[in-house]
């Protein structure tokens, strides 16, 4: 599998759990409780990871589909729980895109 460049390191997309926007920077959370900060924006990563089974759930987060434990539609907001116990709500716009992908 190809790697992507993050903060002077080549990282396999399989190692990435999720990405979080921090202004003009992006915090990349990896397997094994590791994380790294990149000076690239979340939008740049969204474009780089589009072919690697990642999904932008809201304006601040991109998640790896392989890291999802469950998807809840029963709560007021649609939520995703990752295997690493992080939980994110899915924006209304992104819910429609997600339902199209799931089919």
C-alpha positions as CSV (number, residue, x, y, z in Angstrom):
1,X,0.0,0.0,0.0
2,X,1.1,3.5,-0.7
3,X,2.1,5.9,2.0
4,X,1.3,9.6,2.5
5,X,3.7,12.3,3.7
6,X,2.8,13.7,7.2
7,X,5.2,16.0,9.1
8,X,8.3,14.6,7.4
9,X,7.2,11.0,7.9
10,X,5.7,8.5,5.4
11,X,2.7,6.9,7.0
12,X,0.4,4.2,5.6
13,X,-3.2,5.3,5.5
14,X,-4.1,2.0,7.3
15,X,-2.3,3.4,10.4
16,X,-4.5,6.5,10.6
17,X,-7.6,6.3,12.8
18,X,-8.9,9.8,12.3
19,X,-7.8,13.4,11.6
20,X,-8.8,16.5,13.5
21,X,-8.7,20.1,12.3
22,X,-6.8,22.6,14.5
23,X,-7.1,25.8,12.5
24,X,-4.6,25.7,9.7
25,X,-3.1,22.6,11.1
26,X,-4.3,19.0,11.3
27,X,-3.7,16.5,14.2
28,X,-3.4,13.0,12.8
29,X,-4.3,10.2,15.3
30,X,-2.6,6.9,14.6
31,X,-2.8,3.3,15.9
32,X,-1.1,2.7,19.2
33,X,-2.1,6.0,20.8
34,X,0.3,7.9,18.6
35,X,-0.4,11.3,17.1
36,X,1.4,13.8,14.9
37,X,0.7,17.4,14.0
38,X,0.8,18.5,10.3
39,X,0.9,22.0,9.0
40,X,-1.5,21.0,6.2
41,X,-5.2,21.7,6.4
42,X,-7.9,19.1,6.8
43,X,-9.1,19.9,3.2
44,X,-5.7,18.9,1.8
45,X,-5.9,15.5,3.7
46,X,-9.4,15.0,2.5
47,X,-8.2,15.2,-1.1
48,X,-5.2,12.9,-0.4
49,X,-7.2,10.3,1.4
50,X,-10.3,10.1,-0.8
51,X,-9.1,6.9,-2.4
52,X,-8.3,5.2,0.9
53,X,-11.7,4.6,2.5
54,X,-11.8,7.8,4.6
55,X,-14.9,9.9,5.2
56,X,-15.2,13.5,6.4
57,X,-18.0,13.3,9.1
58,X,-18.1,17.1,9.9
59,X,-16.0,20.2,9.4
60,X,-13.5,19.2,12.0
61,X,-13.0,15.4,11.5
62,X,-12.1,12.8,8.9
63,X,-12.4,9.1,10.0
64,X,-11.1,5.9,8.6
65,X,-14.0,3.5,7.8
66,X,-11.8,0.6,9.1
67,X,-11.7,2.2,12.5
68,X,-15.5,2.5,13.0
69,X,-16.9,0.3,15.7
70,X,-20.6,1.3,15.1
71,X,-22.8,3.9,13.6
72,X,-25.8,5.1,15.6
73,X,-28.9,6.6,14.1
74,X,-31.0,6.3,17.2
75,X,-29.7,9.4,19.0
76,X,-30.7,12.9,18.1
77,X,-27.6,13.3,16.0
78,X,-26.2,10.5,13.9
79,X,-23.0,9.4,15.6
80,X,-19.9,7.3,14.9
81,X,-18.0,5.4,17.6
82,X,-14.5,4.4,16.7
83,X,-12.8,1.2,18.0
84,X,-10.5,3.5,20.0
85,X,-13.6,4.9,21.8
86,X,-13.7,8.3,20.2
87,X,-17.2,9.5,19.2
88,X,-18.1,12.0,16.5
89,X,-21.4,13.4,15.4
90,X,-22.1,13.5,11.7
91,X,-23.2,16.8,10.2
92,X,-26.5,16.9,8.4
93,X,-24.9,17.5,5.0
94,X,-22.5,14.6,5.5
95,X,-25.4,12.2,6.6
96,X,-26.8,12.3,3.1
97,X,-23.4,11.5,1.6
98,X,-22.8,8.7,4.0
99,X,-26.2,7.1,3.2
100,X,-25.2,7.2,-0.5
101,X,-21.9,5.5,0.3
102,X,-23.4,2.8,2.4
103,X,-25.6,1.6,-0.4
